[in-house]
Amino acid sequence: MIELCNVTKNYNNGTKALKNVSLFIEKGEFAFIIGNSGSGKSTLLKLLLKEVEPTQGDIIINGQNITNLKKKEIPYLRRKLGVVFQDFRLLPNKTVYENVAFAMQVVEATPKEIRRNVPMVLSMVGLSKKARVYPNQLSGGEQQRAALARAIVNNPPILLADEPTGNLDPGTSWEIMKLLKDINNRGTTIIMATHEKDIVDKMKKRVIELKEGKIIRDLQKGGYRNEN
């Protein structure tokens, strides 16, 4: 599903974000990427999204080597990837329904498909009654639910989550994690970067720990704290 082969990423300012990283994530896995700030978590996600290019190495997604994709091919790659950010990134001038529908319009879904799928996904994340509300009228947790609905409405095989609970209180964070778990149970591969120790410990999913750009731990059912 996702494979990094000896991937290194050096930035122009001299920062060595990733150092010869090799990693394989199977279809349907739920993997946490953990590590201190500057460990390379965000760079790893940006590489998968083709927001930055590797200095060396290969990245393979769904059997396709994306390392040398042409610029015009990148939007088609991103259609296969749902993304959820810490800061929600909802369009403020659009309602919840319109925010989610916009993700389908981008991939040229038909009006009929939009009318069918958007209400279904909003129901899944518990926002059916907020469909006509604007983002600034929502709580933080509701905004993240809306962002999650937008990320999954096109049924992507892979969901990337970059600190999705970082701005939420503990109770709301667990509501989001339950949704992510449900999405994973439906077959979506999830890669989540996080600092949230309690969530990682209790979820008991795969844990990949980065330190100074290198993988120092990779456990199928690990916790945030290294027990070795």
C-alpha positions, -999 to +999 in steps of 0.1 A: +000+000+000+026+026+011+064+020+009+093+043+015+126+029+002+158+046+016+142+080+017+162+110+027+149+146+028+173+176+032+159+211+031+177+240+015+184+256+050+205+226+058+179+207+079+181+169+075+145+160+081+146+123+071+177+101+069+175+069+048+141+059+060+125+026+048+090+018+058+061-004+046+025+001+056-001-025+046-035-019+032-060-014+061-034-006+088-037+021+114-003+035+121+008+063+145+038+084+136+052+098+168+083+117+179+093+151+192+090+183+172+116+182+145+117+144+143+104+143+107+067+135+112+053+163+092+079+159+065+069+122+061+033+132+055+043+160+031+063+135+011+033+113+007+012+143-004+039+154-028+041+188-011+079+182-009+102+160-029+126+135-014+163+142-018+169+106-025+150+073-023+116+061-037+080+064-024+054+039-037+017+043-031-007+016-044+020+001-065+028+035-082+062+051-077+053+087-070+089+100-068+091+112-104+054+121-110+048+150-134+032+181-119+000+174-139-003+139-123-001+151-087-038+160-084-048+125-094-025+111-067-041+134-041-076+122-050-066+089-035-056+106-002-079+120+024-062+146+047-071+160+081-051+188+097-049+202+132-063+235+122-093+221+103-088+243+071-125+246+064-136+272+039-152+300+061-176+312+035-192+278+028-216+258+050-206+224+064-226+208+035-208+230+009-174+223+024-179+186+021-195+189-013-166+210-026-143+180-021-165+161-045-168+189-070-130+190-072-130+154-084-158+162-108-185+141-091-220+145-105-246+165-087-265+132-080-234+117-064-230+148-043-266+148-031-263+111-022-228+110-005-226+143+014-256+136+037-245+101+042-210+112+054-224+140+075-246+114+092-216+092+098-197+119+117-228+131+135-233+165+118-266+160+099-282+188+119-253+211+112-253+208+074-264+244+068-242+259+095-210+279+088-176+268+103-175+298+127-207+286+143-193+252+152-173+240+182-137+228+176-148+192+177-176+199+152-151+216+129-128+186+130-158+163+123-166+184+093-130+183+082-131+145+086-163+143+065-146+163+038-115+140+039-135+108+035-164+118+012-146+105-019-139+072-001-101+075-004-081+043+003-057+063+025-063+089+052-035+111+065-041+128+098-016+155+110-022+161+147-060+159+142-067+162+180-040+188+187-065+217+193-092+196+210-101+188+246-095+152+258-132+142+256-136+156+221-103+140+210-117+106+219-148+112+199-126+120+169-105+089+175-136+067+177-146+081+142-111+074+129-112+038+143-146+033+126-132+046+093-102+023+096-126-007+104-142+000+070-109-007+053-093+027+050-055+028+057-048+056+083-015+072+091-017+097+120+010+119+133+005+129+169+020+140+202-010+126+222+006+100+245-027+088+261-044+082+227-014+062+213-012+041+245-049+033+246-055+027+209-029-001+208-022+003+171+011+003+152+036+028+165+064+042+143+087+065+163+110+090+146+140+107+162+162+132+143+149+119+110+154+082+117+130+054+127+140+042+162+110+021+170+083+002+150+059-019+170+027-035+157+009-028+190+030-003+208+025+027+231+039+062+231+064+055+259+093+033+250+091+005+275+125-010+266 
